[in-house]
Amino acid sequence: MEPDRAKPRTFVEWFQTLDRRILYVAFFVFVVGAHFVPIHWPSTPAKHTRALYAAIENAPLDKVVAIDSDWFAGIRAESENQMRAIFHHLMRRRLKFVILAWARNPEGQKFGYDIAAKVAEEYGYEYGKDWVAFGMVPKARGAELASLAKDIRGFIQTDMYGTSLDDKEKLPMMQDVENIYDIGLIVSFSYGFDPNWLGFIQGVYGTPFGVALSAIESSTAYSFVESGQICGMLAGAAGAAEYEQLLDLPESKRPARTPVNVLSISIVYVLLAILLGNVAYLTSLGKKQ
């Protein structure tokens, strides 16, 4: 009599007994591959992203845009690309801007300046004439913001190089900037949403105020976006990628696409693994062990 031969295993049977280390290795390959293989996922910019874009499109040319660079290295993967995209838009529209930084996040001043200086080379923006980076402010509370609104040059006093904001030769742009009424829009880049800007600036003077936040903290600002108190928002790396899409930047100038690709392929892989695992388990129910 011929010996019984083992029946070939089906895919679901094979998947149930698959060594989990293989799944981890496959996940690693997919994630690394997403860094090098461009994937054009179909996407539609979110409502709050389009709102911030519209706010910059409608910002008056005779006023200055204030950039609050209150972020640190821990969220650089999100904030750097958000800020770069915003600077592209500001310079494309030939809007003048100032960069404000707080002593609690000294990295924010350097990061903001470096990104602005790099993008400025492409658009021919001149420091002192088209944009200025302020010296750091010791604290970021209601009293400081209220003082800033009433007398910008008197409160800040110098730029990051120690040059007086009253210096007409080195900082001619600042001679027309005295108080909050000379600011047409404020965009704050930070980890989480700071309500002081609403309580002491937007709520008092009506200055349009937008935010660019880390993805995990963006949920704290949605209600203010819906109410109109925040004119628009970029949420994490996805917000930066959506903004790049709205600007219709060439592929070489869309660095936010890569982290979004990595995140997307990771989510697809995990969902697929969960789906296959559940199908394999449900298929095996009722079979003899």
LINBEL-V660024 format. One record per residue. N is the residue number from 1. SS is DSSP state (A for helix, B for strand, O for the rest). PSI is psi in whole degrees, -180 to 180 (NA if undefined). OMEGA is omega as a letter, one per 40 degrees, with the letter a starting at -180 (none if undefined). Layout:
n = [N N]
ss = [SS SS]
psi = [PSI PSI]
omega = [OMEGA OMEGA]
//
This chain:
n = [1 2 3 4 5 6 7 8 9 10 11 12 13 14 15 16 17 18 19 20 21 22 23 24 25 26 27 28 29 30 31 32 33 34 35 36 37 38 39 40 41 42 43 44 45 46 47 48 49 50 51 52 53 54 55 56 57 58 59 60 61 62 63 64 65 66 67 68 69 70 71 72 73 74 75 76 77 78 79 80 81 82 83 84 85 86 87 88 89 90 91 92 93 94 95 96 97 98 99 100 101 102 103 104 105 106 107 108 109 110 111 112 113 114 115 116 117 118 119 120 121 122 123 124 125 126 127 128 129 130 131 132 133 134 135 136 137 138 139 140 141 142 143 144 145 146 147 148 149 150 151 152 153 154 155 156 157 158 159 160 161 162 163 164 165 166 167 168 169 170 171 172 173 174 175 176 177 178 179 180 181 182 183 184 185 186 187 188 189 190 191 192 193 194 195 196 197 198 199 200 201 202 203 204 205 206 207 208 209 210 211 212 213 214 215 216 217 218 219 220 221 222 223 224 225 226 227 228 229 230 231 232 233 234 235 236 237 238 239 240 241 242 243 244 245 246 247 248 249 250 251 252 253 254 255 256 257 258 259 260 261 262 263 264 265 266 267 268 269 270 271 272 273 274 275 276 277 278 279 280 281 282 283 284 285 286 287 288 289]
ss = [O O O O O O O O O O A A A A A A O O O A A A A A A A A A A A A A A A A A O O O O O O O O O O A A A A A A A A A A A O O O O O O B B B B B B B O O A A A A A A A A A A A A A A A A A A A A O O O O B B B B O B A A A A A A A A A A A A A A A A A A A A A O O O B O O O B B B B O O B O O O O A A A A A A A A A O A A A A A O B B O O O O B O O O O O O O A A A A A O O O A A A B B B B B B B B O O O O O A A A A A A A A A A O O O B B B B B O A A A A A A O A A A A A A O O O O B B B B A A A A A A A A A A A A O O O A A A O O A A A A A A A A A A A A A A A A A A A A A A A A A A A A A O O O O O]
psi = [138 133 149 135 140 133 143 138 145 171 -44 -35 -41 -40 -36 -30 7 135 126 -24 -30 -38 -40 -42 -43 -40 -43 -43 -44 -44 -46 -42 -33 -21 -24 -22 113 127 122 86 136 131 152 120 137 160 -43 -27 -45 -31 -41 -39 -45 -35 -40 -36 -34 1 134 138 -20 6 169 146 130 125 115 102 78 57 171 176 -28 -25 25 -36 -26 -53 -35 -47 -33 -48 -40 -42 -42 -41 -38 -44 -44 -45 -30 -37 -3 38 136 150 158 149 123 134 152 148 -24 -23 73 -24 -31 -38 -48 -46 -45 -44 -47 -44 -44 -43 -38 -46 -34 -32 -37 -33 1 31 135 133 136 -31 -41 -23 155 141 115 159 158 143 133 -42 164 77 -179 -42 -41 -42 -38 -41 -40 -42 -35 -33 90 -52 -33 -31 -45 -48 -49 163 -175 -14 -2 5 132 138 -12 -2 108 -27 -46 -31 63 -29 -35 -11 -18 7 109 -43 -171 -23 -11 1 121 -19 144 131 121 126 116 171 -49 167 129 108 -11 -32 -35 -44 -36 -12 -68 -43 -28 -46 -12 13 127 136 121 162 154 109 166 152 -39 -24 -5 -26 -24 -15 -10 -42 -34 -31 -45 -34 -14 -4 -35 124 -11 165 143 126 104 -162 -33 -39 -39 -43 -39 -38 -39 -37 -42 -35 -12 45 151 159 -35 -15 29 66 -22 -17 -36 -53 -31 -38 -44 -46 -43 -46 -32 -44 -44 -43 -47 -44 -39 -42 -41 -43 -49 -40 -42 -38 -43 -41 -46 -34 -32 -13 137 -9 151 136 NA]
omega = [a i i i a i i a i a a i i a i a a i a i i i i i i i i a a a i i a i a a a i a i i a i a a a a i i i i i i i i i a i a a a i a i i i i a a a a a a i a a i a a a i a i i i i i a i a i i a i i a i i a a a a a i a i a i a a a a a a a a a i a i a a i i a i a a a i a i a i a i a a i i a a i i i i i a a a a a i a a i a i a i a i i i i a a a a a a a a a i a a a a a i i a a i i a i a i a a i a a i i a a a a a a a i i i a i a i a i a a a a a a a a a i i a a a i i a i a i a i a i i i i i a i i i i a i i a a a i a a a a i i i i i a a i i i a a i i i i a a i i i i a a i a a i i i i none]
//
